[in-house]
Amino acid sequence: MTASFAEFLEHGLGPRFAAAHLGVEVVHCGDGKARMRLRVRPELMQNAGVLQGGITATLIDITMAWAVLSVVYPRHAPTVDLNVSYLRPIVEETIECEAIVVRAGRSVAHVRAEVMTESGALAATGSANFLVTDPLSTRVG
């Protein structure tokens, strides 16, 4: 059975995968846009008391990937490159990442993202290219 995009999204953010271990939650995903939320916890911080930069980059990558998949599913779209700019430290709070597909061609999709703090401050930006490939198995289970 081939999964619907909603089933594919639920499965892909399920307990077997990195996003669930980080605590990433879907706010919205569809039509080339995605918004994901992350509650910053002490175990995600680095020794200076701010969110570890790799966690921010991972949130950006996850959010952008799902924005792309919302356009190209059931095709697959692995990240080709990822650029992250850190604009301010993130301390214990909830952050949200919003990604939008700028262009989804036959073989490459370009996406941009912003990470905002609860107080509305822009904390990081990202951009990436994704290689649009043939479908992987879309079986849920």
C-alpha positions as CSV (number, residue, x, y, z in Angstrom):
1,M,0.0,0.0,0.0
2,T,1.3,3.4,-0.9
3,A,1.0,6.0,1.8
4,S,-0.7,9.3,1.4
5,F,1.6,12.3,2.1
6,A,0.0,12.8,5.5
7,E,0.8,9.2,6.4
8,F,4.3,9.6,5.0
9,L,4.8,12.8,7.1
10,E,3.5,11.1,10.3
11,H,5.7,8.1,9.8
12,G,8.8,10.2,8.9
13,L,8.5,12.2,12.1
14,G,7.8,9.1,14.1
15,P,9.7,7.7,17.1
16,R,12.2,5.8,14.9
17,F,13.7,8.9,13.4
18,A,15.9,11.9,14.5
19,A,13.2,14.5,14.4
20,A,11.2,12.7,17.1
21,H,14.3,12.3,19.3
22,L,14.9,16.0,19.1
23,G,11.2,16.7,19.8
24,V,10.4,18.4,16.5
25,E,6.6,19.0,16.1
26,V,4.8,19.8,12.9
27,V,2.8,23.1,12.9
28,H,2.0,23.0,9.2
29,C,3.3,21.1,6.2
30,G,1.9,21.4,2.6
31,D,1.9,23.2,-0.7
32,G,5.7,23.9,-0.6
33,K,5.7,25.3,2.9
34,A,6.5,23.8,6.3
35,R,6.6,25.1,9.9
36,M,8.1,23.0,12.6
37,R,8.4,23.7,16.4
38,L,11.1,22.7,18.8
39,R,11.0,23.1,22.6
40,V,14.6,23.8,23.6
41,R,15.6,21.6,26.5
42,P,18.8,21.6,28.6
43,E,20.1,18.4,26.9
44,L,20.1,20.3,23.6
45,M,22.3,23.2,24.9
46,Q,26.0,23.6,24.6
47,N,28.2,24.5,27.6
48,A,27.7,28.3,27.1
49,G,24.0,27.9,27.9
50,V,22.7,28.3,24.3
51,L,21.2,25.9,21.8
52,Q,23.9,23.9,20.1
53,G,24.3,25.1,16.5
54,G,24.0,21.7,15.0
55,I,20.5,21.3,16.5
56,T,19.5,24.6,14.8
57,A,20.9,23.4,11.5
58,T,19.1,20.1,11.9
59,L,15.8,21.8,12.5
60,I,16.3,23.9,9.4
61,D,17.2,20.9,7.3
62,I,14.2,18.8,8.6
63,T,11.8,21.7,8.0
64,M,13.1,22.5,4.5
65,A,13.1,18.8,3.5
66,W,9.4,18.4,4.4
67,A,8.6,21.6,2.5
68,V,10.2,20.0,-0.6
69,L,8.5,16.7,0.0
70,S,5.2,18.4,0.2
71,V,5.7,19.4,-3.4
72,V,7.5,16.4,-4.9
73,Y,6.0,13.4,-3.0
74,P,6.2,10.5,-3.8
75,R,9.6,11.4,-5.3
76,H,12.5,11.6,-2.8
77,A,14.6,14.7,-2.2
78,P,17.9,14.3,-0.2
79,T,19.8,17.5,0.8
80,V,22.6,18.4,-1.6
81,D,23.9,21.4,0.3
82,L,22.9,23.4,3.4
83,N,23.8,26.9,4.4
84,V,23.0,28.2,7.9
85,S,23.5,31.7,9.2
86,Y,23.3,32.1,13.0
87,L,22.0,35.6,13.9
88,R,21.5,35.4,17.7
89,P,21.9,32.8,20.4
90,I,18.9,30.7,21.3
91,V,18.3,30.1,25.0
92,E,15.7,27.8,26.6
93,E,12.5,28.6,24.9
94,T,10.4,27.3,22.0
95,I,11.5,28.1,18.5
96,E,9.8,27.7,15.2
97,C,11.3,27.1,11.8
98,E,9.4,28.1,8.6
99,A,10.6,26.9,5.2
100,I,9.3,27.8,1.7
101,V,10.2,26.1,-1.5
102,V,11.6,28.9,-3.8
103,R,11.8,26.7,-6.9
104,A,11.1,23.0,-7.4
105,G,12.5,21.9,-10.8
106,R,12.6,18.4,-12.3
107,S,15.9,17.5,-10.6
108,V,16.7,20.2,-8.0
109,A,14.6,22.2,-5.5
110,H,15.8,25.3,-3.7
111,V,14.4,26.2,-0.3
112,R,14.8,29.0,2.2
113,A,14.1,29.0,6.0
114,E,13.9,31.2,9.0
115,V,14.1,30.3,12.7
116,M,12.2,32.5,15.0
117,T,12.2,32.6,18.8
118,E,9.0,32.8,21.0
119,S,9.6,36.6,21.4
120,G,9.6,37.0,17.6
121,A,13.3,37.5,17.1
122,L,15.0,36.1,14.0
123,A,17.6,33.7,15.3
124,A,18.9,31.9,12.2
125,T,18.3,31.6,8.4
126,G,19.0,28.8,6.1
127,S,19.0,27.8,2.5
128,A,19.5,24.5,0.7
129,N,19.3,22.6,-2.5
130,F,17.6,19.2,-2.7
131,L,18.1,16.6,-5.4
132,V,14.7,15.4,-6.6
133,T,15.0,11.7,-7.4
134,D,12.8,8.7,-8.2
135,P,10.5,7.5,-5.4
136,L,11.8,5.5,-2.5
137,S,9.4,3.0,-0.9
138,T,6.4,4.9,0.4
139,R,5.2,2.0,2.5
140,V,4.3,3.0,6.0
141,G,5.3,0.5,8.6
